[in-house]
Structures are given as C-alpha cells and as structure tokens.
Amino acid sequence: MITPARPFTHDGIAFGCDYNPEQWTPEVWDEDIALMREIGVDLVAINIFGWAHIEPRAGEYDFARLDDIVARLHAAGIRVNLGTGTASPPAWLTTAHPEILPMVEDGTRRYPGGRQAFCPSSAIFRTAALALVEQVARRYGEHPAVELWHVSNELGCHNALCYCDESAEAFRLWLRERYQDIDALNTAWGTSFWSQTYREWAEILPPRATLSLRNPGQTLDFHRFSSDQLIDYYRAEAEVIRPLSPRPITTNFMVTTHIENLDYWSWADDMDIVANDHYLDHRLADPTSELAFNADLTRGLAQGAPWLLMEHSTGAVNWQPLNLPKGDGELLRNSLTHVARGADGICFFQWRASVQGSEKFHSAMLPHAGTDTAVWREVSALGATLGRLSEVAGSRVEAHAAIVFSWESWWAADADARPSHAIAYLDQMHAAYKALHDLGITVDVVRPGSDLDGYRLVVVPGLHLVRTQDAAVITDWIASGGTALITFSSGTVDEQDRIYTGGYTGPFRDALGVRIEEFAPVAAETTVHLSDGSDARLWSERGRVTTAEVVASFDGGAADGSPAITRNTWGEGTAWYLATLPTADAYRDLMARIAAEVDLAPPASVIGALGTLELVRRRSADRSYLFIVNHGAAEVTVEATGLDLVTETAAGGHVVVPAGAVRIIREESIA
C-alpha cells in the first residue's frame, strides 16, 4: 500500500463533471466555461481519454490543446480533476503490439474500437502508459488548477478478466507468492477431484472455457488475482505521479450492481479519497434502494470519511436495454441521496452531450436541446442547492446498524456450480438492505472482520465464504451483547471454497443454535409458506434447532417442519437466523421486530407512514444535519427543528416535505 500524499480539500461540496473538450472547438469551450460558471460547476475532469490526442505517435507529445483548456478553466476559477489519459490505448499502440489486446475465456482476442482494449498484465501496455503518465505529471504536477489526479478511468470495467498467455504467466507468479508450494495449491483447489492435480507451475492456466464445470477454487483465485493486477496497475501510475505532484490521487470505483470483478476492500486504502461512479439501473425492482446501498457501501470503503461521486447521470444512460429518463425532481433526489450518505462531491458524466460516438445518446448536464430544457433547469437548481450546503462538507453519517458485504463471497456464491441459479448473492444483500431502508434505518456497510463495537444490530446476508477468524469477530460480538441477523448460505465455505462440514452454517452454527442438514431451493414461480402466516420465496432448508427458539417454521414444501426463522441466546447477545428469502413486506416486518428489540429507529419521527421516505443524519463536531428525501407521491411531515438549507426557511418542530422534494435541516439541538 502506498502512503497517501495528502487529503483532498475542496471549498464546500464539489459540483462537477467529465468534460471532453477534444470533441469540440475552442469557441465551444468558451461557451461551456461561461455556462459552468453560471450554474456553479467548480470541478471538471479532463484528459480521461486523451492519450491519442497528446501522444499522436509513439514518443511524440503535443500538449497545446490540453494546455489551452487547463489555462481557460483555471482563469475561470474552475478546479481540474486531471486524468492521466491512459484509459484506452491509441490505435498506433494496438497496431504495433496486438499482443496487448485482452483475451476472453474462450481464447479469442477482443479488438480495438471500444475502450480498455488492453490486458492488465501486459508489460508492453504498462511501459507505454507509464511513459505517458510521467509526461503528464511533469507538465501539470505543480499547476495551480489541478486539484486531484484521476488515474485511468473505471479500471476493469470491461477488461477485468483477461485469459491470455501473459495473464497466465502473471497468474502463476501470483499463485507462487500466495501458496509458495504447489502441493499447498493442490490442497487449496481440491485438485484430487477429476484428476486435476498439478506437478509443475507451468501446467496451470487461467480458468478458460471448458467442456464442463470449471474448478471453483481456481476460478475464485483468478478473481482475486485479476483484482490484484488492476490495483497493482493503479499503484504503478500513482508511484509515477507522487514525486512529481503534491496533489491527491484517486480513481473512480464502480460500486454498483453489475460490476463484480474488483474487490474494492483491497483497493480503498490506496486512494487519497474514495471516488465512485454510480448509474441508476432501471432493470432493478427498486433502483432507489440500490442507489442508497451503493452509496453506503462507498462510504464503508472510505471508512466513514466523505467521498466523491465522480460520475452519475442527469437522465438516461445508453447501455441498458431500455434507457429511461429521470422523472421530475429525480435528478435532485438522487444527487442529494448521495450527499446524505456521505458524498462531498457530486459530478456527472458528462458536461455537454456528445454528438458522435458510442455515448451520443447518453444524457449530460448540457443536453443536445440546449439550455431551454427541463434537464438544464434541474441541473441549475442542483448547483444552487449544493452551493448552500458548504457547511455540510466534512461531516459524517450517523449509523447504528451495519451490514456485512464481501466481494469474495459474491464470487464464491455465484460460481458455476451452486444449489440454485434462481438466487444470487446480491439478491440476499439487496433484500436485507431494503428491509432496513424501508424502515428508515441508516446502515454502515462493513467488510468481514470489521470492528463492530458501537452497533446495535449487525446483519449478515448470505456470507457464503467466510474465514473462521472473521466469523469469530461476529460471534464474539454477539456473545458480548450484540444482536445479529444471519441469513441462509452464510458460513458455507472457507477462504479456499472448502465446505465447512457438520452443518451448513459452519462457524456460525453454535452461536445460531441451528444445524442445517440439506438445502431445498425453491423454483422461482413458487411461494414458500411459513407457520407465522408470512410468505417467502426461492430458498428453504432442512434442518433442526439445537439451542435456538423456533420463531417460524416451513409450512409445506420440501423443508416442511424445518425451522425458517430462529432466535438464539448466545452469551449476552442474540443471534437470529433466517433460512429463506421473505417477501419484501415480511422481511420488513421481521427486521422491524428485531430493530425494536435493540431500540433501533429512524433518525427522526415521521407523522404518519414512513412510506418511501429516506431519513439520514450527518454530524460534524458541532452541528448535525437531517436529510429528508421524499421519493413518494404524497407530502410527509417530519419532526425537526432548525434551518432548512434547501429553502432557507426555519423549521419550527415540524417539516412538511412535498411529494418528490428534499429538505436538509441544520438541527438546533440533537443529543
């Protein structure tokens, strides 16, 4: 891990965008900069895809246009988030060295013409890229306009897994370092199965496409290796920049539903500030809950410190099957939900909508239709609101519940061979989070093994892969007086993807007081009935209690009579177990019961139904701020006293929040 250079500092909440001046003439630049100043844009990411422009031929550099735009932004008082330009190799590089192109699992190469057309293990690519980084860092390292360095862009978005021969050799080196001895690797991967035993390191390949199921241990390690290769590449760029510039360095994470290949827990400490890209996914049943979850997870990666939303959209994206615009006020609600959950910067892709290229139908701050548009008016309103929130910057989110999340568990749980393909790791994670979210309970997202002191409730959804020492952190915390809800599939395998024998709850078994003997997955169209009258879906289990109390059992089906919900006293605390996936209403009701036991409630009282309201509190040393986001179609009333920073009006005990609106209350007195 590299020691961070210095913290990111910005005056207030940053408001910004990606800007691609190479797509426009200098006359357009002047118009753009004037409009940026008009609405308060103060942080602009440039040179993200600049390689072909500043190095048109190998070793020949032309910085004239980049110098010009940096100077113009600086003169306008707009700070620069400077990209290193390495996100996609230029045509001259891939033509001279086609061997740097990535290979997919069936052994075929992927051609240039898109982006990220490089193998993360390629020494040729790295040499060329780092030479460019050095030139950029030498030229702009001390430039007063530069506030932040932006390494590459969305590392691993398209090329996280490369199966080429150079990747294979790098994988072998990574395995040698991890296992030291090839017999240890054979043990870890269980290669006695199907005559897969290796005698020489050279025999090992990446998990390329096979005629049957692949070795899950090999696949799991390849995920780990691939994530490590990309963070190692980030470190290489950062090592070039640091001696040449005192500015902080980061890259944009992709903490979102459809990106799974990067273990950002192992990346976060290398960032001077954690930054994330998040796009609303209308393919999901509840995209607003998913947005909140990923904002909380990003804050977890930042260890509770403020973070940056580096990219999101003003409206439709261009890569979903159906690309929907945002509704009235949704741009403001989405943006301020990120601020509520810890973001100290709100940036968009991109400033001006492209008229050519693959992203010409992607929304932007300045749309094709210009400034006389609803999008422009909403962007302007957001800029004005963020301008009134300067005092919120630096404050931290208050949470008394935690949910445990693991990329390794995601990889292991969603492997080729598993009991049911109808349910995935994120299904469990999102369902548990939504139950808390629907109750208005703010949640910290933590990695396995995290210190749990101070939390009243810890939820462990489907932690399929868990190390014994990380499980012990949870069970010891319960024994010391904590309350946890642990759900099915948790504790199934260890870090080598080896089954914990003796019952599927593995290292959680004693604390839960439950012994699960057999999985009984449920078809997607089937409802599971429980003895308490609630319904569930997708999963059931055959098992029995040892010391736990049965709260509800399965009523019918393959697991008839087996415990579905249990509660066990463990030391001074309480361990709940959930052996199925309840419907959303049933899950919320169960979570409400558990929350009531530990005196866990939303950060403010609501008069009437909570509905689709979000309530989050941020605290600084001497002030607190209550964020109220109303996603619903009816106004709500919340008990609060203070100054509403959105409308700049006083709140005298009750705040009426119109449908679709946001209120941010600087509270007068909170214990």
LUMLO-867750 format. One record per residue (C-alpha): residue in three letters; x, y, z. Coordinates in steps of 0.001 Angstrom, whole numbers, plus 524288, in hexadecimal, padded with zeros to 5 digits. Layout:
AlaXYZ
...
//
This chain:
Met800008000080000
Ile804B380DA47FC93
Thr8046281829806FA
Pro7FA858226B80285
Ala8009682F3E7FE2B
Arg7F6D08386B8047A
Pro7E82B8395380699
Phe7DEFC83EA87FC64
Thr7DA9584C5080035
His7CFCF853DF7F9A4
Asp7C80985FC87FD71
Gly7BAB985A19800C5
Ile7B3DC84F5E7F925
Ala7BA6084D9C7EBED
Phe7B16B84EF97E019
Gly7B72C84A007D38E
Cys7B7BF841897C790
Asp7BFC183A547BD94
Tyr7C346843727B27B
Asn7C85283F207A53B
Pro7CD3784B9279EA2
Glu7D406843757943D
Gln7C66D8414478E72
Trp7C43184FDF78CAF
Thr7CA8D85C2078724
Pro7D055866D078FCC
Glu7C4A386F8D78CDB
Val7BBE6865697935D
Trp7C553864BA79ED9
Asp7C2DB873077A1DB
Glu7B422870F97A1BD
Asp7B57E864EF7AA3F
Ile7BDF386BAA7B463
Ala7B495877357B51C
Leu7A92986DF27B76F
Met7B0E2866417C18E
Arg7B358872C27C91D
Glu7A4FE876777C7D8
Ile7A03886A3F7CEF2
Gly7AB82868B57D881
Val7B38C85D997D2AC
Asp7C09E85DF27D9C7
Leu7C74D850DB7D6E4
Val7C94384BA47C92D
Ala7CF6E83EAB7C53B
Ile7D73183FB07B89B
Asn7E0F78377C7B0E8
Ile7D9F282AE97B498
Phe7DB29825867A6C8
Gly7E5CA82EA87A211
Trp7F0A78252E79E61
Ala7EF1A825D978F95
His7EE4F834B279031
Ile7FA4D8377379874
Glu802AF82C527930D
Pro7FE7882B4D784C7
Arg80A3F822AD781B5
Ala8131681AC578A71
Gly81BC8823F379216
Glu816778305478BAB
Tyr80EED83920794FC
Asp806118449379200
Phe8007284B9479DC4
Ala7FC03857FB796EC
Arg7ED638559C797C4
Leu7EDFC84FE07A576
Asp7F63885B797A9F9
Asp7EBFE8647D7A426
Ile7E02E85E6B7AAC5
Val7E72085D407B7E6
Ala7EAA886BAA7B720
Arg7DCBD86F9B7B38F
Leu7D6CC867BC7BEA6
His7E0AB86D4D7C82B
Ala7DDDC87B327C3E5
Ala7CF6C8789E7C668
Gly7D221873AB7D42A
Ile7CE5F865A07D0E1
Arg7D6DB85B1C7D6FE
Val7DBC484FA07CEF0
Asn7DA91841187D1BC
Leu7E57083D437C870
Gly7E4E78301C7C1CC
Thr7F16F829247BE83
Gly7EBCE8260A7B110
Thr7EE9E817757B197
Ala7E0D0811FC7B1A3
Ser7E19F80D2D7A397
Pro7EDD580ABA79B7B
Pro7EF138121078E86
Ala7EE4280B3B78170
Trp7FCE880C5777F0F
Leu7FFAD8045178B3A
Thr7F6197F940788AA
Thr7FA5F7F8CF77A60
Ala808B67F7AB77DFD
His805FB7EE4578914
Pro7F97C7E6787870B
Glu7FE247DD4A791C7
Ile7F9AD7E75679BFF
Leu7EB6F7E52779827
Pro7E3607DDD77A252
Met7DF357CFB07A0A5
Val7D21D7CA7E7A570
Glu7CFD67BD327AB7D
Asp7CDAA7B61D79E88
Gly7DB667B9ED79A23
Thr7D7907C4537903A
Arg7DD087D22479004
Arg7D4D67DE5B790E8
Tyr7D82C7E8BE786FD
Pro7D9EF7F76B788D0
Gly7CECC8007D78570
Gly7C87D800F6792C2
Arg7CFEE8049379F08
Gln7D9217FDCC7A8A4
Ala7DEAD7F58979DA6
Phe7EA207F0CA7A5AC
Cys7EE287E5867AE46
Pro7F0757EA127BC53
Ser7FC6F7E1367BD0E
Ser802B67E6447B09B
Ala8106D7EB767B30A
Ile8105B7F2467A5C5
Phe803E07F97E7A8FB
Arg808C27FD487B66B
Thr815A0802817B130
Ala80EBD80AFA7A71B
Ala8045D80FA17B0B0
Leu80DE6813387BB6E
Ala8163281AD57B1C4
Leu80A1C822E87AEA4
Val806DF824A57BD17
Glu81487829D17BFAC
Gln81338833E27B4DC
Val805F0838747B9D2
Ala80A5B838DB7C804
Arg816BA840777C4D9
Arg80F1D84A6E7BD1A
Tyr803B584C967C677
Gly80863847667D38C
Glu809CE854EA7D98B
His7FF7B85BE47D182
Pro7F696863B27DA9A
Ala7EA6785F757D324
Val7EC688511D7D676
Glu7E51084D2D7E2B1
Leu7E4B783E6D7E0CE
Trp7EB17833D97D889
His7E22A82A277D1B8
Val7E97281D707CE90
Ser7E459816F47C226
Asn7D5828157D7C29A
Glu7CC7E80B087C81C
Leu7D799801437C8B1
Gly7D2BB7F3AC7C556
Cys7C5857F7F07C04B
His7C74A7EFCC7B3F2
Asn7D46A7E8EE7B523
Ala7D5047E4497C342
Leu7D69F7D6107BF44
Cys7E0BA7D3467B4CC
Tyr7E4307C52C7B165
Cys7EFCA7C7387A839
Asp7FD167C0BD7A988
Glu803157CCA17B01F
Ser7F7F77CC7F7B9FC
Ala7FA467BDF87BBE8
Glu8088D7C0537BF43
Ala804F77CB6C7C87E
Phe7FAB27C2A67CEC1
Arg804FF7B8397D146
Leu80DFC7C2277D7B2
Trp802AE7C6E97E024
Leu7FF977B8D57E40B
Arg80DD67B6007E760
Glu80DEC7C1A37F07F
Arg801007BDCF7F69F
Tyr8038F7AF517F8AA
Gln8126F7AE0A7F802
Asp8111479F647F5F5
Ile80989798E27EAF6
Asp8046D78E727F43A
Ala7FE34799557FC27
Leu7F79479E177EFBE
Asn7F29A790637ECC1
Thr7ECF778FAF7FA72
Ala7E6AC79D047F953
Trp7E05979A027EC3C
Gly7DCA478C067EF71
Thr7E348787417E31A
Ser7E1FB779037E70F
Phe7D46077A9C7E125
Trp7D38D777267D29C
Ser7E2307742F7D196
Gln7E5CF782907D1B0
Thr7F234781637D9E9
Tyr7FD8378A247D5B1
Arg80BCE7861E7D69B
Glu811E7792487D06B
Trp80DDE7A08E7D118
Ala80EBA7A1607C243
Glu80325798087C137
Ile7F9DF7A1F87C732
Leu7F1557AA6D7BE88
Pro7E6F87B4A57C10F
Pro7D9577AEB17C204
Arg7D6D67AF1A7B373
Ala7CA677A9757ADA5
Thr7C93279AC97AF9A
Leu7BFB87904C7AB2B
Ser7BAA378EBC7B902
Leu7BA6E796487C5BF
Arg7C74279CB97C93D
Asn7CEBB79B217D5E6
Pro7C84B7A4DF7DF47
Gly7D4B27A6DF7E74B
Gln7DC387AA627DB00
Thr7D1727B3B77D6BF
Leu7D0ED7BA347E424
Asp7DF9F7BC547E443
Phe7DF197C1AF7D670
His7D5657CBEF7DB17
Arg7DE9B7CF777E633
Phe7EA3A7CFFA7DD07
Ser7E3157D8607D30D
Ser7DEE27E2437DD49
Asp7ECD37E2A57E27A
Gln7F27A7E4CF7D4D5
Leu7EA267F0D97D2CF
Ile7ECFF7F6FC7E010
Asp7FB607F4407DD6E
Tyr7F9EA7FBB37D0B2
Tyr7F392807057D804
Arg7FEFD807157E181
Ala8089A8078C7D632
Glu8024B813EB7D0CC
Ala8017D819E17DE6A
Glu80FE48170F7E0D4
Val8133E81EEA7D4A6
Ile80AB382A6B7D8AC
Arg80E1F82BBD7E71F
Pro81C0A830F47E609
Leu817C083A687DB68
Ser80B888400C7E1A2
Pro806A7842D77EF6C
Arg7F86E841537EB66
Pro7EFEA835FC7F01C
Ile7EDCD82A3A7E73E
Thr7E2208215D7E530
Thr7DAD18198F7DB00
Asn7CC56817A97D914
Phe7C6DC80B417DF12
Met7BAB6804CD7D973
Val7B332800EE7E598
Thr7A6D87FC9C7DECF
Thr79EBC7F0977DC31
His7A4557EC2A7CF30
Ile7B2E27ED557D26A
Glu7B8037E2297DACE
Asn7C6127DF5B7D6F3
Leu7CD607E8ED7DFB1
Asp7CEF37E73D7EE51
Tyr7CEC17F5867F219
Trp7D1277F24280073
Ser7DF1B7EF377FC18
Trp7DFE57FBB07F3EB
Ala7DA75806197FCEA
Asp7E666808AD80558
Asp7EE2680C8F7F948
Met7E4FA817CB7F626
Asp7E77B825707FB62
Ile7D8BB826EC7FA6F
Val7CF0681C647F6A7
Ala7C75C81FBC7EA5A
Asn7BC42818467E41A
Asp7B459817DF7D78F
His7A629814117D918
Tyr79B4F8136C7CF17
Leu78D22810B67D23F
Asp789B4803397CD14
His77B91802967C8A2
Arg77CCA7F3E47C6C1
Leu77BAD7F2957D58F
Ala76EE17F1CC7DCF9
Asp772DB7FC927E66F
Pro77DB6804FC7E0A0
Thr77CD080F647EB4F
Ser77FDE805507F5DD
Glu78B2D8003C7EDAB
Leu7904580E277EC40
Ala78FE580FF37FAFC
Phe79698802DA7FD53
Asn7A1D5805E67F42C
Ala7A36E8137C7F9F2
Asp7A45880D4F80770
Leu7ADE38031980259
Thr7B65280DD47FC6C
Arg7B656814B58099E
Gly7BA70807CA80FB3
Leu7C5FB8071580665
Ala7C97C814D380ACE
Gln7C8E181015818FC
Gly7BE3E819F581BCB
Ala7C58E8259681630
Pro7BF8782E3180BA5
Trp7C0E58293E7FDBC
Leu7BE7A82DF87EFD4
Leu7B3E282A207E656
Met7BC8082B237DA51
Glu7B20F8279C7D057
His7A36D8261A7CF96
Ser7995F82A307C587
Thr78FD9835527C3FC
Gly7866F82C447BCF9
Ala787248203E7B471
Val7936E8184F7B25A
Asn796268115A7A585
Trp799D0803817A96D
Gln78D767FDB97AF51
Pro7836C7F6A07A6D4
Leu779B18018B7A9A3
Asn77FFF80EA47ACDB
Leu776238168B7B48A
Pro776E6824FE7B7F4
Lys775A8829607C604
Gly768AB82E6B7CAFD
Asp765E483BE77D062
Gly76F0583ED17DBA1
Glu775D1831A87DAB9
Leu782D8837AC7D6F7
Leu782AE83FCD7E375
Arg77E088347A7EBF4
Asn7884682B137E6AD
Ser79338834E87E82C
Leu78F9F838F27F5FC
Thr78DD282AC97FA13
His79C47829147F70F
Val79F65835567FEF7
Ala796E48307880A28
Arg79EA8823DA80A4D
Gly7ABF182A4E80AD3
Ala7AF7E82FF27FD8B
Asp7B69883D037FDF2
Gly7B67283E447EF3D
Ile7AC1383C5A7E4C5
Cys7B0FE83ADE7D6DA
Phe7AAAC8365D7CA37
Phe7AE5A82F987BDCD
Gln7AECD8384A7B690
Trp7AE62847177B49E
Arg7A9F48486D7A67C
Ala7A2E183D4A79FB0
Ser7AB2A8374B794E9
Val7A63983808786F7
Gln7AE6982C8F7823D
Gly7B3B981FFB787B0
Ser7AE588150B79002
Glu7A92881E2379A8F
Lys7A1DE827EE79212
Phe794EA823B07982F
His79A09824817A61F
Ser7943482FC37ADDB
Ala79C7983B637B1FE
Met79BB2847CF7B9FD
Leu79A8184F967AD6B
Pro7919F847757A4A4
His790C28477D795D5
Ala784C585047796E7
Gly78C9185AA979E2F
Thr7899A863137A9FC
Asp77AFF864EF7A7B7
Thr778538575A7AD02
Ala7733C850D67B94F
Val7804D849FA7BB4F
Trp787DF856BE7BB0E
Arg77E6A85CFC7C499
Glu77FBD851627CDE8
Val78E978517F7CCC8
Ser78E81860147CFB4
Ala785B585DF77DB84
Leu78ECD853517E084
Gly79A8485C537DF27
Ala7939A866DB7E6ED
Thr78FDF85D137F188
Leu79D95857957F2B6
Gly7A28E8656A7F3DD
Arg79A7C866E780049
Leu79FFE85A5780629
Ser7AE2F85E67807DC
Glu7AD8085CE681693
Val7A96D84E958152C
Ala7B66F84AF580EEF
Gly7BF088431B817FE
Ser7B3FE83E2F82097
Arg7B1CF82F9D8222A
Val7A5FB826C68216D
Glu7A04B8218782E0D
Ala79CA98130682DEE
His799C88091983898
Ala797E37FD3482FE1
Ala7A17A7F646826FC
Ile7A06E7ECB081BCE
Val7ABD57E3E18181A
Phe7AFA67E391809C4
Ser7BA457DBB8802E4
Trp7BE917DB5F7F4AD
Glu7C5307CE4F7F726
Ser7B8547C8D57FBF8
Trp7B1987CE4F7EFE2
Trp7BB517C7337E71F
Ala7BA3F7BA687EE8E
Ala7AB827BA7A7F04D
Asp7A8D47BD437E1F0
Ala7B2017B2D27DCBA
Asp7AE827A9E27D15E
Ala7AA6679EA77DA36
Arg7A0EE7A2897E4F0
Pro7942479D7C7EA9C
Ser78BAA7A74C7E34F
His78DF97B0EF7D855
Ala7810B7B7817DB7D
Ile7872B7BEEF7E6CB
Ala794177C6227E777
Tyr79C3D7CC917F1F7
Leu7974C7DA387EF02
Asp7892F7D58B7EFDF
Gln78B8F7D2B27FE3C
Met7935A7DF1080063
His789817E8097F9F7
Ala77DDF7E19B800AC
Ala783CE7E32180E36
Tyr787FE7F11980B77
Lys77A9F7F4AA80600
Ala774017EFBB81269
Leu77C667F92681A55
His77B1C803F881042
Asp76C43802D98105E
Leu76C9B804C081F17
Gly7749E8113B81DA7
Ile7804F80B2D824A8
Thr78DA48102782068
Val797988056E81E26
Asp7A65D804C281D88
Val7AB6F7FA9B813EB
Val7B7587F3AE81982
Arg7C0D57E94881520
Pro7C1FA7DC1081BF2
Gly7CABA7DD38827D9
Ser7C75B7EB8182A75
Asp7C66C7F0B88384A
Leu7B7EB7F06B83BCD
Asp7B87F7F81784874
Gly7AE158029084932
Tyr7A4157FBE384084
Arg7970D7F77D845F4
Leu7941A7EE3783AB7
Val79CAD7E723830EC
Val796AF7E05D82522
Val79E437D5B081E01
Pro797627D25381137
Gly79C0D7C63580A19
Leu7AA4C7C71180E58
His7AD007BA93806E0
Leu7BBCA7BB68807FA
Val7C1007BF3E8153C
Arg7CDDC7BD4481C28
Thr7CCE67B74D829AA
Gln7D34A7C32A82FD9
Asp7C9A67CC5982940
Ala7BE2B7C41082D9C
Ala7C3C37C45983B60
Val7C39A7D33F83B3D
Ile7B4E67D28D83915
Thr7B1EE7C7A4842BA
Asp7BAA17CDA884D39
Trp7B3BD7DAB384B40
Ile7A6B17D3CC84D0D
Ala7AB8A7CD2B85961
Ser7AF977DA5485EDD
Gly7A1A57DF4B85DAC
Gly79F477E1E984F36
Thr793A77DE09846E8
Ala795C97D86683957
Leu78D417D33D82E73
Ile794717C8FA8266B
Thr78DFD7C3B081A35
Phe78EA87B72481270
Ser79B007B34980B14
Ser7A3607BA5781521
Gly7AEF37B26D819F6
Thr7AE2B7A85480F14
Val7BC6B7A87980A9B
Asp7C99E7AD4080F5F
Glu7D3217B60980805
Gln7D7647AA7C7FF96
Asp7C9497A7B57FBB7
Arg7C96379B7580413
Ile7BC877978A80A82
Tyr7BBBB798C78193C
Thr7B6E878B4E81D37
Gly7AD99788418284C
Gly7A28B79123823C8
Tyr7A1BC79BFC819D1
Thr7A2497A77482325
Gly7B0737A3AB8259B
Pro7B7897AC9E82F1F
Phe7AAA57B36C83280
Arg7A42A7A68183673
Asp7A5E17A71D84528
Ala7A24A7B56C8465E
Leu7960F7B33F83E44
Gly7920C7A6CC8452B
Val78DD87A11883816
Arg792C27957283043
Ile78FA0795F9821C1
Glu79074788A381B6D
Glu78BD378A7E80D7C
Phe788997958780421
Ala77B257958E7FDEB
Pro77B257A07E7F3D7
Val76E037A4D57EEC9
Ala769E47A7317E0B9
Ala768A97B57A7DD08
Glu759FC7B4DD7DAD5
Thr757327ADFC7E7CD
Thr753327B42E7F4B2
Val758667AF048018B
His74ED67AFA880CF3
Leu753377B16581B0D
Ser74C107AD9B82777
Asp74AC77BBD482BC6
Gly742667BEB581FD7
Ser74CF37C590817F9
Asp751DB7C1AC80A97
Ala75F5C7C01F804D0
Arg765A77BBD37F83D
Leu7715A7B5B37F149
Trp7774D7AE5C7FCBF
Ser774857A503807E5
Glu77CC679BD381024
Arg77B4F78F318177F
Gly780D17904182518
Arg77E257908F83398
Val780D67991583F44
Thr78A7E79532849B2
Thr788F17A05F85358
Ala781387AA7E84BA5
Glu772EE7AE4884CD9
Val76AE57ABFE84085
Val764077B89683CD1
Ala75E3D7B30E83050
Ser75F7E7A63E82917
Phe75D2C7A22D81B08
Asp74F1179E5881896
Gly74F0B794E480D3A
Gly758D7792C58026E
Ala765A678B5F802A4
Ala769A77913380FBE
Asp75C8B78F588167B
Gly75DFB7908782533
Ser76C067954C824F4
Pro76F497A23D82B94
Ala76E377AE1A822A9
Ile770A07B8ED82C99
Thr7778C7B68A8397D
Arg77C5E7BE6284510
Asn787547B9E784DEF
Thr78D957BF5885A2B
Trp79C517BF30858B0
Gly7A3CF7C44186453
Glu79E3A7D19886768
Gly798B77D390859C7
Thr78EF87CE8484FE0
Ala791247C77C84300
Trp785F27C6D883943
Tyr7862C7BDA382DA0
Leu77E277BEE682134
Ala77D9C7B2B4818BB
Thr775D67B86680D6B
Leu773877C4FB805D2
Pro767107CB6380AE8
Thr75E877D40480298
Ala761F17E266803D5
Asp756E07E50780D7E
Ala75A197D925815C5
Tyr7688E7DC7D815EB
Arg765997EA7281A19
Asp75CBC7E57582509
Leu767227DBFB829F1
Met771807E69082989
Ala7684B7EFDA830B8
Arg7669E7E5CF83B93
Ile775427E41183D0D
Ala777BD7F2BD83C4D
Ala76DC17F548846F3
Glu774BC7EBA984FE7
Val7814E7F39384ED9
Asp77AD6800FF84EF1
Leu77ECB803C6840F2
Ala7769280E1083A10
Pro777448183882F26
Pro77EBB824B183287
Ala7720982C8783383
Ser763A182A0B835F0
Val75A0782A5A82AC1
Ile74BDD82E3A82C72
Gly744858239882543
Ala74A61818E181CD8
Leu758D8818E481999
Gly755C38147080BCA
Thr760A78171180213
Leu7674C8213280A97
Glu775F18211480D2F
Leu77B26826C2819D8
Val789D1827F081C15
Arg7919483020825B8
Arg79F428358782378
Arg7A70283B0E82EF0
Ser7B2858442483033
Ala7B970847D983CC2
Asp7AF41851F084070
Arg7A3B18503983746
Ser79A90845F7831F2
Tyr793198458F8252C
Leu786BB83DC3822B5
Phe784BE839EF81479
Ile776AC83714810B0
Val774A48319380304
Asn7669382F397FF05
His765D8825B17F3B1
Gly757268247D7F521
Ala74B4582AA77EEC2
Ala745ED830AE7FB46
Glu74B3783ACD8049A
Val7506E8364D811C5
Thr752C183D0181EAF
Val75F0E83AA08269B
Glu7620183F5883457
Ala76DD18484F8339C
Thr77232855AC83817
Gly77C3F85E4483180
Leu77F3B864C682483
Asp77BCD85E44817A3
Leu787C88604D80F19
Val7802485D22802B5
Thr77590867868040E
Glu77CED8700C80DE3
Thr7712087046816D9
Ala76FBD86CFE8253A
Ala76A1485FFE829A6
Gly762FE861CC8367B
Gly760FA853FA83B2A
His75A9484E4782F08
Val75F5B84DEC82104
Val755B484BC48160B
Val75CA58455680A95
Pro754F8845EB7FDD7
Ala7541F83A2E7F4DC
Gly76108838087EDDC
Ala7681E842747F5BF
Val77443842E07FE4F
Arg7765684A3E80AFC
Ile7834284B8481242
Ile781C08508382017
Arg78CF28565C827BD
Glu787F78519A834DF
Glu787BD85A8C840A4
Ser789E48505E84B28
Ile78C63841E1849EB
Ala791DD83A328555D
//
